[in-house]
Amino acid sequence: MVAVDAHSTTKVVVEATINGETVQFLAEPRQTLLECLRDALSLTGTKEGCSDGNCGACNVVMGGYLVNSCLVLGVEANGQSITTIEGIAPVGGLHPLQTAFLEEAALQCGICTPGFIVSASELLKHNPHPSEDQVRFWLSGNLCRCTGYDKIVRAVMHASDIMRVGH
């Protein structure tokens, strides 16, 4: 379906399941999924870092795959299931990764943090008990210019331990 807004720009109606909820939004064919999430849906947890797929700050899970939302067009989300940083935590609580990032002081400016947490949550889904090398490899698509990576890696390992014992 095509719609026209007040500025006479052709937009497409996109329907997707985002963080477990079916939503509809209008997207210009040129808009990225990142722009749609932030501007059309007010899901501002996903951050813009580089806009060319190199930093991982905008990572989301779409159709079961970790993707850079700055490289996916919003119209490609039609019919897809998407998880953003807002969908990681249980309602009213924190995901063990979020708790571990806080406990390990694994964040500073916060721009990269949502992408790291989304990426790490996918790692822990596929490998609940990764080695340090596996964590470093999995997170190699995420860049941080503030913290270095040791605290981030420790936080992911800590979250794995938290999830193992069920706290």
Residue, then its C-alpha position, 0 to 999 in steps of 0.5 A: m500500500v502506498a500513502v502520500d503525506a502532507h509534504s507530497t512524499t510517497k511513503v509505503v505502509v510497513e507492518a512489522t512485529i517489533n519487540g513482540e508488538t505488531v506495528q504499522f508505520l510509513a516509510e519513504p523507500r529511501q529511509t533506513l530501518l534505523e531512521c524509521l525506528r527512531d523517527a516514525l516509531s520513537l524507539t530511540g534506544t537504537k543509536e546512529g554511529c557511523s551510518d555505513g555498517n561499520c560500528g554496530a551501534c544500530n544493531v537489531v535482530m530482524g528475522g532472526y539475524l543480527v543486522n545493522s539497521c543503518l544498512v536495511l531499508g525500512v520497507e524491508a521490515n515489512g512482515q518481519s519480526i524485529t527486536t531492538i534494545e527496547g525489546i531485550a529486557p523483561v517488562g519492569g526489569l533489566h536483562p542480565l546483560q544490562t545488569a552486568f554492563l552496570e556492575e562491570a562499568a562497561l559503558q561510558c558515553g552510551i552510544c555503542t551500548p545498545g548495539f553491544i547488548v543486542s549483539a551479546s544477547e544474540l550470542l548468549k541465545h546461541n551460545p549461553h556459555p561462551s569463552e572469552d575468545q568467542v565473546r571477542f569474536w562475536l562482538s568484533g562488529n561493534l566498535c567502542r571509542c570510549t571504554g576499550y573492550d575489556k570491561i564489555v567482554r567481562a560484562v558479557m561473561h558476567a551475564s553468562d554466569i548470571m544467566r547460568v545460575g538464574h539470578 
